Amino acid sequence: MLRATEKITALYCRLSQEDANEGDSNSITNQKDILLRYAKEHRFPNPTFFVDDGYSGTNYDRPGFQQMLSEIEAGKVAVVLTKDLSRLGRNSSLTGLYINFTFPKYSVRYIAINDHFDTIDPNSTDNDVAGIKNWFNEFFAKDTSRKIRAVQKAKGERGVPLTTNVPFGYRKDPEDRTKWIVDEAAALVVKRIFKLCMEGRGPMQIAKLLQAEKVLNPTSYKRREGIKSPSPETADPYHWNTNTVVHILERREYTGCTVNFKTYTNSIWDKKQRETPIEKQAVFYNTHLAIIEQEVFDKVQQIRKQRHRRTKTGKSSLFSGMVYCADCGAKMRYCTTNYFEKRQDHFVCANYRSNTGSCSAHFIRAVVLEELVWMHMKAVIFYVTRYEKHFRAVMEQRLRMSSEEAIRGYKTQLAQAERRLAELDRLFIRIYEDNVSGRITDERFSLMSKTYEDEQAQLKVDIHRLRQEIEVQERQIEDLEKFIQRVHKYEDLQEMTPYALRELVKGIYIEAPDKSSGKRRQGVRISYDLVGFVPVEELLKQETA
């Protein structure tokens, strides 16, 4: 055990952002002056500072306080001094716990100078009102938090970006700090990441490629440019984390919109950031220049949902994640080995297992698939760019017919689901009344209410899905125009590129082989993005006729 003269006097200082707004009286420098002068006047030995600058008093997970607590638990502290009770903390329950239990347990005397609080004299009148002061300090923290949240909510609802860390690819406008301008050098990297994803590269592949090319990661780039970044700098400035790439690919702000209220906290005590459901986030469009086109961003999100594993050989196919079995709908597995020549690589239905699976042997060689898809794409590009008017007329008619039929079906299902949802509400009220009156037991009520609640939850999911399907069908003609404009970009395309493939094609469906003629014939159906299946052979015959 240390003797009293060998123990330290802990001088604890704390300043939060809210306290800093109150003026210099709570500054760390001012606190240090008060504490050190008090320690010298009262001849407390070995004064030692423990400081938390920029930390809220609503919790005790602060580095300075935790360091002081470790010294207390090691029996090295005789006295703890703070400027006032609020410096120790603004959580009345925890503050009281430390003052009344932790400090006495380790024989530590605690003094809050401005509040005239000293645990050496438990019968002091000032000590009696300490609990009230701690409650008031907590109330102050809550009140301040409410005001800050109200201000942030008002700003967020006006479309002012709430994030203090501007996305990589943008900078704050020096003339208006609430606006973003494009950082051209960083924006080129962002565009490259999206392009690589459109070409079929996964986040890990993209990260490795950027590292190999010695592209500065976002944190290192911002530090070099003198921009503040909350992320710690990596030992290797060219190291790209896979999660960094994913975060960039999923960030909607690159399309030119501001997204507010993406996260929330439960209370001032629970600082854990939780994600707000997308439908509850506030989105403001065209607030700054876009780095990525909306169509490209949407396509990348589709590609991200089709994530696939690389083969053990490290090779991947141009079509990986895009090829499906036309009969069972399962993805077609890309098969290759280091011993295969390129012509031997092939796709086979994932549900086929040596005639024991749930599907038959849908099989196609990768080189054959590439040739067939490229031929079809060339035909579609040729027809759309040469006979755009006829293509639009035919496709509009087909889309309207299919849309009207689909919309009728979806609306019928939607009406049924909404009626059943309302009926379940009435049934729930009825069984509640039956339970209260004793006509059904608590056990029976619990079972029935659980069944109704589960059905209601599923109906709400179905209703949301059906409404989305109706919206998609109603956008068909608008999507057709987008597809035509997209095709015109590839009017002079000489070979199939991964980017062109993924921008134009949504899915490729392999049919079971037809051997009725004595020869193996493989049917391949191609679904194009925005418009679905294009009957290009039929259209070409009509034009020729």
Buried (B, 14 or more C-beta within 10 A) or exposed (E): EEEEEEBBBBBBBBBBEBBBEEEEEBBBEBBBEBBBEBBEEEEBBBBBBBBBEEBBBBBBEBEBBEBBBEBBEEEBBBBBBBBBBBBBBBBBEBBBBBBBEBBBEBEBBBBBBEBBBBBEEEEBEEBEBBBEBBBBBBEBBBEBBEEEEEEBBEBBEEBBBBEEEBBBBBBBEEEEEEBBBBBEEBBEBBBBBBBBBBBBBBBBBBBBBBBEEEBBBBBBBBBEEEBEBEBEEEEEBBBBBBEBBBBBBEBBBBBBBBBBBBEEEEEBBEEEEEEBEEEEBBBBEEBBEBBBEBBBBBBBEEBBEBEBEEBEEEBBBBBBBBBBBBBBEBBBBBBBEEEBEEEEBBBBBBBBEEEEBEBBEBBBBBBBBBEBBBEBBBBBBBBBBEBEEBBBEBBBEBBEEEBEEBBEBBBEBBEEBBEBBEEBEEBBEEBBEBBEEEEBEEEEBEEBBEEBEEBBEEBEEBBEBBEEBBEBBEEBEEBBEBBBEBBEEBEEBEEBBBBBBBBBBBBBBBBBBEEEEEEEEBBBEBBBBBBBEBEBEEBBEEEEE
